[in-house]
């Protein structure tokens, strides 16, 4: 293995300092062939290859290459329209950044990337319970729904690729001044969010959608986001089927499950007096603008 790595770096160095490589490679190999080869590389390897010479740089910047690699590594369907270049989207998804890195970094403790999922419709079901009816009541008000099922429906979701993280943050991020513990947050965002000017300049903020209190001991803290259009899909059932992926009662490590159109997290809890669940959304502008960020937070009370 060390020999292979050494040979690779020697080849890259040779290409980098040899201006003739551009002509030699172009004459001997078709660009389409190299484009297909590059689809087997990860993002870091593509950047390294592009740095070897001008010819490879041009080929590695092909949109088709980065689109293929981005969709492959995120394991999501193709998005019909994106506002940014695919190499920008790839970097935003895989550079290790997360939302608390830009907002409230002093509250942040730890995080993990769950994965990517896809909103095919602009309507989401947010819930703190798994096993709730997969049919959404049409006539229930938001207040009744949150109290009876611990769920709410959120509309005007920006369709496309979404990324999901599990965040552990310090309290009080909320308004409970008596809390000195930690808070679990399922943090989902549209893949374009960190590239958007409204997010970068701080004009887009998370706003409360609904809150729900459980005023008694609860065994677990659960949060889930579903694309309503795909509630009854076979892949979505893997998320609904909590017993298949949640930890055993004495396992205190957070667990997560992601599917093509859904994501969920769960942490088993020790003795407690209840939970405060908060549903929050970030919109790309005014009240009727697209939702580009979703948070479901659980805090011990």
N, C-alpha and C positions, 0 to 999 in steps of 0.2 A: 504493500500500500504506500509506504513512503516514497518508493521509486516512482510510482504513478503520479503522485502529487508533485514531485520534483520535476518530472518530465512536462507536466501540464504547465507549471509556472515558467519553465524554460521556453516552452512554445509561445506562451503569452508574451514573454519578454522579447522574443525574437520578432513577433508580429508588431509589437509596439514600436520597436526601433528600426524596423525595416520598411521603408516606403514602398519597396517593390512588391510587398506582399499583397497590396490592394490589387495591382494589375494581375499578379500570378493567380490569385484566388478567383478573380473575376473571369479570367480567361479559361480556367480549368473547370470551374464548377458553376452551375446555374444558381441564380439567387433563390429560385423556388425550392431547390433542394435544401439549401441552408436554412431557409425559412421553416421547412418541415423538421429539420434536425433540431432547431432551436426550441421547438415546442416541447422537447423532452427535457429542457433545462429549467431550473428554478430561477426565481428573480435575481438572486445574487449572482448566479453563474452567467445570466444574460448580461448583467452590467459589466462583469469582468471581461466577457468576450467582446462587448462593444467598445471596451477601452483599448483593445489591441491595435486597431487601425481604423481608418476612415470608412473603408468598405464594410467591415463588420459592424461599425457603429450605425451606418445607414440601415443595414438589414435588421439589426436588433431593435431599431426604433419603429419597425413596422407595426401598425396598429393591430393587424391580425395576429401577430405573435403574442403581444401582451394581452390581448383579449382572450386568446386560447389559454394562456398560462394562468390568468386571473380566474377565469371560470373553472378551470381544472383544479386549482389549489383551494378555491373556496367551495367547490363541489355544489354549485348552484346552476339553475337554468340560465339561458342567455337572456340578458336584459335588452328590450327592444330599443331603448334610447338611453344614452348617458350623456351628461353635460360636460364631462371631462375626458381627457385621454386615458386610455386603459393603463398605461404605465404609471400615471398619477394615481389612479384608483388602486393599483396594486401596491404602490408605496404607502398609501394611506391605510390600507388594510393590514400590511405586514411590517410596518416600521416600529411596532411595539407601543404605539401611542394609544391612550385611552382618555375618556372624557374628563376624569378627575385630574388628569395631567394639566389641563387647561383651565379648569374651574375648581375651586376649593381644594387645591393640592394638599393643604395643611390637614384636611380631614381624611385623607386617603391612607389606608393601611395596606391593602393587598388586592390583587385582581387576578383573574384568569380569563383567557379567551375561550369561549364556548364553541364558536364557529359562525357560519353564515347560513341564512335562510332567505326565503324569497316571498315578498308580498305580491301576489298576483291580482288581488283585489284591494280597493281602498278602505276596507273595513276590517277592524281587528277586534278580537275578543281578548280582554285582559282579565286574568282570574288568579285568585289565591287558593283555588281548590281544583284538584284534578278528579275527574269522575263526575263533574257536573254535566247536566244534559247537553248533548251536542246540538240541540235545537234551541235557537235563541228566541225567547218570548218577544213577540212583536209589539205588544201593547204595554209592557211594563215600563214604568218610568225608570230613570237612572237610579233614583233613590231607592226604589223598591228592589231593583235588581241587585244593587250592591249589598243590601241588607239580607236578602233571601238567598243569594247564591255566592256572594263575595266576588262578583264579577261585574264588569262594565264593558260596553261597546264603544269603541273609539273609531270615528269616521275621518275621512279625508287623509288617509294614510298615503304617503308617497310610495307608489309601487316601485318594485325593483329589488335590488340586492340590499339586504340588511346584515349588519354584524351584531353579534350578541356577546356581551361580557358579563361575568359575575364579579361584582365589586364588594369589597368589605371596607366600610368607612366608619369613622368615629361619629358618635352623637355628641352634641345635638346638631345635626344637619337640619333636623326639623325644628319645631317650636317648643318641644318639651324640655324645659330647663332643668328638670329633675333627672334626666337620663344621663348616665355616665358610661354607658356600654358601647356596643357596636351595632351597626345596621347592615343588613344584607340587601343588596340591590341588583336586580336583573336589569342591566343597562343595554338597550338596543338602539342602534342608530342606522340611518341610511348610509350607504357606503360613500356618498358624496358629501356628507355633513362637514367633515373636517376641512374640506376644500372650499366650502362656501364662505363668501365674504361676511354674510350676516352672522355666522358662527364665530369667525375669527375676530371680528370687531366687537363681539360681545352684545350685539343688539338682539340676538335670539336667546331667550331664556326658557328654562323649564317652568311650566305652570301646572298647578294642581288640577287634576281631572276629577278624582273621587278619593275619599278616604273611608276606611272601614276599621272598626275596632273589634277585637275579640277579647272580652273582659273575663276571661277564665283561662286556666292552663290549656295550652295547646302543644301537641306533640311535635309539631314541625312547622317550619316557615317555608311556604311554597309560592312561587310566582311563575306564571306562564303567559305566553303571547301566541295567539293563533290567528292565521288568516282565515276569516269566516268562510270564504269560498271553499276551503279545503278541510273543514272540520272533520269530515267523515272519510278522508283519504286513509288508505292503509298505512302509509308512512306516518301520518299524524296520530294514528292509534298508538304507535310506539311511545308517543309522549303522554297521551292520556293514560296509558297502562302504567301507572305509577309504581306498582309493586315490582315491576320488571327491572327498574333502574334505581329506585331509591335505596338508601343504605339501611342496614338493619337497625333496630331501635337503639343499640349502644354504639352506633357508628356516628360520630359527630362531624365527620368531614362533609363539606358541601358536595352535592351531586348535581349533574346537569344532563339534559338530553335534548338533542336538536334533530329536527327533521327538515324536509324540503320547505315546509310552510309553517313551522311552529318551533318554539323553544321553551324550555322550562328549567327551573332550578329548585332544589330542595335541600334544606338543612334540618336535621333532627335536633330537637331542643331538650335541654334539661328542665327541671322544675321552674315554672314561671307563672306570672299572673296575667298573661295575655299578650297580644300583639297589636300594634298599630300598623295598618297596611296603607300605603300611599301609592296612588297611580298618578303619574306625571307625564306630560307631553311637551315637546318642543316643536313649535311651528315655524315655518319659514316666512315669517312676517306677521300679518294680522290674524284675527280670530278664525277666518275662513281659509287661511293658507294651509298648505300641505303639512302634515305631521312628519317630521324628519327624525325625531328622537322619542323614545319611550322608556320610562323607568317604573319599575315596581319594587318598592322598598318595604321591608319588614323590620320593625323595631320593637324590642321588648318593652313592656310597660309595667 
